[in-house]
């Protein structure tokens, strides 16, 4: 007789995994969290009285082939942070601050050590972003996934007053583009980066040029820009924000401009981090083919009124945050 375990799904292992991650998940709960772990849905008491005209803003994303690096190096404590922070940034550019996050973890064969490391990352990033890890799903899917591979996705829900939503503002020619540093590749361009770098360097190999192993460089956490922007998010001189993900600086920034506008980028305004130089040189890749998949060291772009540059400078310097004036909005 064949049972579910022999078919590849072990419910007891899944229950053990749930027990192990409970403390990490609960560490993110706040006074608005109504549900406990194991419920069929996450319940959150919306702080509606804090807002005049509240709008819920949501986003969903994955980590992509960065997960292959995590599996190859058996290092799983950063990818959960990457996913939360990526999602936080995606709603931040709308003008929203996060309320809660839900995750999906799927594997061919459930490894509770890996699951716990990933969830630790989710919880750490949720705490850092004042966001509740309110629920999730763990799926064991034999024959669909390789036993040594897993996949992640996450959904975030945030809130903003309708009048403060950034898409309601108008960019105009002459607005400045201010770039904030990325922390390496973040979560984009990994298929190309792996093809180039792993053909030359081995996992565990120390790369003098990077002063780290290849996996430590490529598994750096995708930054959250919420702590930097939280206090200036509703300043009238901040016209829009661009999260630099797949499509790079040009395509992502075009998404937040008004019709009939373009951007002029000064590509000499900052120096590419060493990892991007290595990818280009080792892969013999043109500038154009580097610009589209990679952030090239700029993780977020602020579009601001030119006359308020000094206001932004004061704010960023107080946080010891480096920045670059990388261009401006122009007419098409």
C-alpha positions as CSV (number, residue, x, y, z in Angstrom):
1,X,0.0,0.0,0.0
2,X,1.3,3.4,-1.0
3,X,0.7,6.4,1.3
4,X,1.2,10.2,1.0
5,X,4.7,10.0,2.5
6,X,5.8,7.4,0.0
7,X,4.4,9.6,-2.7
8,X,6.9,12.3,-1.6
9,X,4.9,14.5,0.8
10,X,5.6,14.2,4.6
11,X,2.9,16.1,6.6
12,X,4.7,15.4,9.8
13,X,7.8,17.2,8.5
14,X,5.7,20.2,7.4
15,X,4.1,20.4,10.9
16,X,7.6,20.3,12.5
17,X,8.6,23.1,10.2
18,X,5.6,25.2,11.2
19,X,6.5,24.7,14.8
20,X,10.1,25.8,14.2
21,X,9.2,29.0,12.4
22,X,6.4,30.2,14.9
23,X,8.8,32.2,17.1
24,X,10.2,34.0,14.1
25,X,6.8,34.9,12.7
26,X,5.5,36.0,16.1
27,X,8.4,38.4,16.5
28,X,6.9,40.6,13.8
29,X,3.4,40.9,15.3
30,X,2.1,44.2,16.6
31,X,-1.1,45.5,18.2
32,X,-3.0,45.4,14.9
33,X,-2.4,41.6,14.4
34,X,-5.5,39.6,15.2
35,X,-4.7,36.2,13.9
36,X,-2.3,33.5,15.2
37,X,-0.1,31.2,13.2
38,X,-1.9,28.3,11.6
39,X,-5.2,30.1,10.8
40,X,-6.7,29.8,7.3
41,X,-6.1,33.6,6.8
42,X,-4.3,36.4,8.3
43,X,-6.3,39.0,10.1
44,X,-5.2,42.6,10.6
45,X,-7.1,45.5,12.3
46,X,-6.7,48.3,9.9
47,X,-5.6,51.5,11.7
48,X,-8.1,53.5,9.6
49,X,-8.3,56.4,12.1
50,X,-4.7,57.3,11.4
51,X,-5.7,58.3,7.8
52,X,-8.0,60.8,6.2
53,X,-8.7,58.9,3.0
54,X,-6.8,55.6,3.3
55,X,-5.9,53.5,0.2
56,X,-4.5,50.0,0.4
57,X,-1.6,49.4,-1.9
58,X,-0.3,45.9,-2.7
59,X,2.5,44.2,-4.6
60,X,3.7,40.7,-5.3
61,X,7.2,39.5,-6.3
62,X,9.7,36.7,-6.2
63,X,13.5,36.5,-5.8
64,X,14.2,34.9,-9.2
65,X,17.4,32.9,-9.9
66,X,19.2,34.5,-7.0
67,X,17.7,31.4,-5.3
68,X,20.1,29.2,-7.3
69,X,23.0,30.9,-5.7
70,X,21.4,30.4,-2.3
71,X,21.1,26.6,-3.0
72,X,24.6,26.3,-4.5
73,X,26.2,28.0,-1.4
74,X,23.8,26.5,1.2
75,X,23.2,30.1,2.4
76,X,19.5,30.8,2.9
77,X,19.3,33.6,5.5
78,X,19.4,36.6,3.1
79,X,16.9,35.7,0.3
80,X,13.9,36.2,2.6
81,X,15.1,39.6,3.5
82,X,15.6,40.4,-0.2
83,X,12.0,39.5,-1.0
84,X,10.5,41.6,1.8
85,X,12.6,44.6,1.0
86,X,11.9,44.4,-2.7
87,X,8.2,44.4,-2.0
88,X,8.5,47.2,0.5
89,X,10.3,49.3,-2.1
90,X,7.7,48.6,-4.8
91,X,4.9,50.1,-2.7
92,X,7.2,52.8,-1.3
93,X,7.4,54.4,-4.8
94,X,3.6,54.7,-4.7
95,X,3.9,56.5,-1.4
96,X,2.8,53.6,0.8
97,X,4.2,52.3,4.1
98,X,3.8,48.5,4.7
99,X,1.2,46.9,7.0
100,X,1.7,43.2,6.5
101,X,3.5,40.6,4.3
102,X,2.5,37.0,3.2
103,X,5.0,34.5,1.9
104,X,4.9,31.3,-0.2
105,X,7.6,28.7,0.1
106,X,7.6,25.7,-2.3
107,X,10.1,22.8,-2.5
108,X,10.4,19.4,-4.1
109,X,11.4,18.0,-0.7
110,X,10.9,20.1,2.5
111,X,14.1,20.8,4.4
112,X,13.2,22.5,7.7
113,X,16.7,23.9,8.2
114,X,16.3,25.8,4.9
115,X,12.8,26.8,5.7
116,X,13.7,28.2,9.0
117,X,16.6,30.2,7.6
118,X,14.4,31.7,4.9
119,X,11.7,32.6,7.4
120,X,14.2,34.1,9.8
121,X,15.1,36.4,6.9
122,X,11.4,37.2,6.3
123,X,11.0,38.0,10.0
124,X,14.1,40.1,10.2
125,X,13.2,42.3,7.3
126,X,9.6,42.6,8.5
127,X,10.7,43.8,11.9
128,X,13.1,46.3,10.2
129,X,10.3,47.7,8.1
130,X,7.6,47.7,10.8
131,X,5.7,45.1,8.9
132,X,3.8,42.1,10.2
133,X,4.6,38.6,8.7
134,X,0.9,37.7,8.9
135,X,0.7,34.5,7.0
136,X,2.2,32.2,4.5
137,X,2.0,28.9,2.7
138,X,4.5,26.0,2.6
139,X,4.2,23.5,-0.2
140,X,6.0,20.2,-0.7
141,X,5.8,19.4,-4.4
142,X,7.7,16.3,-5.4
143,X,8.4,15.8,-9.2
144,X,7.5,19.5,-9.8
145,X,10.7,20.9,-8.1
146,X,14.1,19.3,-7.8
147,X,14.6,18.0,-4.3
148,X,17.5,20.5,-3.7
149,X,15.6,23.5,-5.0
150,X,12.9,25.8,-3.6
151,X,11.0,28.8,-4.8
152,X,9.7,31.9,-3.0
153,X,7.1,34.6,-3.6
154,X,5.7,37.3,-1.4
155,X,2.8,39.6,-1.2
156,X,2.8,42.9,0.7
157,X,0.0,45.2,1.6
158,X,0.6,48.8,2.6
159,X,-1.4,52.0,3.2
160,X,-1.3,55.6,2.2
161,X,-3.6,58.6,2.2
162,X,-4.9,59.1,-1.3
163,X,-3.7,62.7,-1.4
164,X,-0.2,61.6,-0.6
165,X,0.1,58.9,-3.3
166,X,3.1,59.8,-5.4
167,X,1.5,59.0,-8.8
168,X,-0.8,62.0,-8.1
169,X,2.2,64.4,-8.3
170,X,3.5,65.8,-11.6
171,X,7.1,65.5,-12.7
172,X,8.3,68.3,-15.0
173,X,11.4,69.1,-17.1
174,X,14.2,70.4,-14.9
175,X,13.4,68.0,-12.0
176,X,16.6,66.4,-10.8
177,X,17.3,62.7,-10.6
178,X,19.0,61.7,-7.3
179,X,20.4,58.2,-7.1
180,X,20.8,56.2,-3.9
181,X,23.3,53.4,-3.7
182,X,22.2,49.7,-4.2
183,X,23.8,46.9,-2.3
184,X,25.0,45.0,-5.4
185,X,22.7,43.2,-7.8
186,X,19.7,43.3,-5.4
187,X,17.3,40.8,-7.1
188,X,17.8,41.4,-10.8
189,X,20.2,40.2,-13.5
190,X,21.2,37.0,-11.9
191,X,20.7,34.8,-15.0
192,X,23.4,36.8,-16.8
193,X,25.6,37.3,-13.7
194,X,25.6,33.5,-13.0
195,X,26.4,32.7,-16.7
196,X,29.4,35.0,-16.6
197,X,30.8,34.7,-13.1
198,X,30.2,31.0,-12.3
199,X,31.9,30.0,-15.5
200,X,35.1,31.6,-14.1
201,X,34.8,31.5,-10.3
202,X,33.8,28.7,-7.9
203,X,31.5,28.9,-5.0
204,X,33.6,29.4,-1.8
205,X,36.5,31.0,-3.8
206,X,37.7,34.3,-2.3
207,X,37.8,36.9,-5.0
208,X,40.5,39.5,-4.3
209,X,38.9,42.1,-6.4
210,X,35.6,41.9,-4.4
211,X,37.3,41.1,-1.1
212,X,34.8,38.4,-0.6
213,X,33.6,35.1,-2.0
214,X,31.5,35.2,-5.1
215,X,28.4,33.9,-3.1
216,X,28.8,36.5,-0.3
217,X,28.8,39.3,-3.0
218,X,25.9,37.9,-5.0
219,X,23.8,37.1,-1.9
220,X,24.0,40.6,-0.4
221,X,20.6,41.7,0.8
222,X,18.4,43.8,-1.4
223,X,18.2,47.2,0.4
224,X,15.0,48.7,1.8
225,X,14.8,52.4,1.2
226,X,11.9,52.9,3.6
227,X,14.1,54.0,6.6
228,X,15.8,56.6,4.4
229,X,12.6,58.0,2.9
230,X,10.0,57.6,5.6
231,X,10.4,61.2,7.0
232,X,10.4,62.9,3.6
233,X,8.0,60.8,1.7
234,X,5.2,63.4,1.7
235,X,7.4,66.5,1.1
236,X,5.9,68.4,-1.9
237,X,9.3,68.7,-3.6
238,X,9.5,64.9,-3.9
239,X,7.8,64.3,-7.3
240,X,8.3,60.6,-7.8
241,X,10.4,57.6,-7.0
242,X,11.8,54.9,-9.2
243,X,12.8,51.4,-7.8
244,X,15.6,50.1,-10.1
245,X,14.8,46.5,-10.8
246,X,14.6,44.6,-14.0
247,X,14.8,47.0,-16.9
248,X,17.4,49.1,-15.2
249,X,17.6,52.9,-14.6
250,X,16.1,54.0,-17.9
251,X,13.0,51.8,-18.2
252,X,12.0,52.0,-14.5
253,X,12.4,55.7,-14.3
254,X,10.3,56.2,-17.5
255,X,7.4,54.5,-15.7
256,X,7.1,57.3,-13.1
257,X,7.3,60.3,-15.5
258,X,4.4,62.3,-17.0
259,X,3.6,61.9,-20.7
260,X,5.9,63.8,-23.1
261,X,8.9,63.5,-20.8
262,X,12.2,61.8,-20.9
263,X,15.4,61.6,-18.8
264,X,18.9,62.7,-19.4
265,X,21.4,60.5,-17.5
266,X,25.0,61.5,-16.6
267,X,26.6,58.0,-16.6
268,X,29.8,59.5,-15.3
269,X,28.1,60.8,-12.1
270,X,28.9,57.6,-10.2
271,X,31.3,54.7,-10.4
272,X,29.9,51.2,-11.0
273,X,30.5,48.8,-8.0
274,X,33.3,46.3,-8.8
275,X,30.9,43.4,-9.3
276,X,29.3,45.1,-12.3
277,X,32.7,45.9,-13.8
278,X,33.7,42.2,-13.4
279,X,30.5,41.0,-15.1
280,X,31.0,43.4,-18.0
281,X,34.7,42.5,-18.5
282,X,34.5,38.8,-17.9
283,X,31.5,38.5,-20.1
284,X,32.6,41.0,-22.8
285,X,29.2,42.7,-22.4
286,X,28.4,46.0,-24.1
287,X,27.3,49.0,-22.0
288,X,23.8,48.8,-23.5
289,X,23.4,45.1,-22.4
290,X,24.6,46.1,-18.9
291,X,22.2,49.0,-18.6
292,X,19.0,47.0,-19.1
293,X,19.3,44.0,-16.6
294,X,21.3,45.6,-13.9
295,X,21.0,48.6,-11.5
296,X,24.7,49.4,-11.8
297,X,24.9,50.6,-8.2
298,X,21.8,52.8,-8.1
299,X,18.9,51.1,-6.3
300,X,16.5,54.0,-6.1
301,X,16.0,57.3,-7.9
302,X,14.3,60.3,-6.4
303,X,12.8,62.9,-8.8
304,X,12.9,66.2,-7.0
305,X,12.4,69.9,-7.5
306,X,15.8,71.4,-8.4
307,X,15.4,74.2,-5.9
308,X,15.0,71.7,-3.0
309,X,18.3,69.8,-3.6
310,X,19.7,71.4,-0.4
311,X,16.7,70.1,1.6
312,X,17.3,66.6,0.4
313,X,21.1,66.9,1.0
314,X,20.5,67.9,4.7
315,X,18.2,64.9,5.2
316,X,20.6,62.4,3.5
317,X,23.7,63.7,5.2
318,X,22.0,63.4,8.6
319,X,21.6,59.7,7.8
320,X,25.1,59.3,6.4
321,X,23.5,58.2,3.2
322,X,25.5,58.7,0.0
323,X,23.8,60.1,-3.1
324,X,24.5,61.1,-6.6
325,X,22.9,63.8,-8.9
326,X,22.7,61.6,-11.9
327,X,20.6,63.6,-14.4
328,X,17.3,65.4,-14.9
329,X,13.9,65.2,-16.5
330,X,13.7,66.6,-20.0
331,X,11.1,67.1,-22.7
332,X,10.8,64.4,-25.3
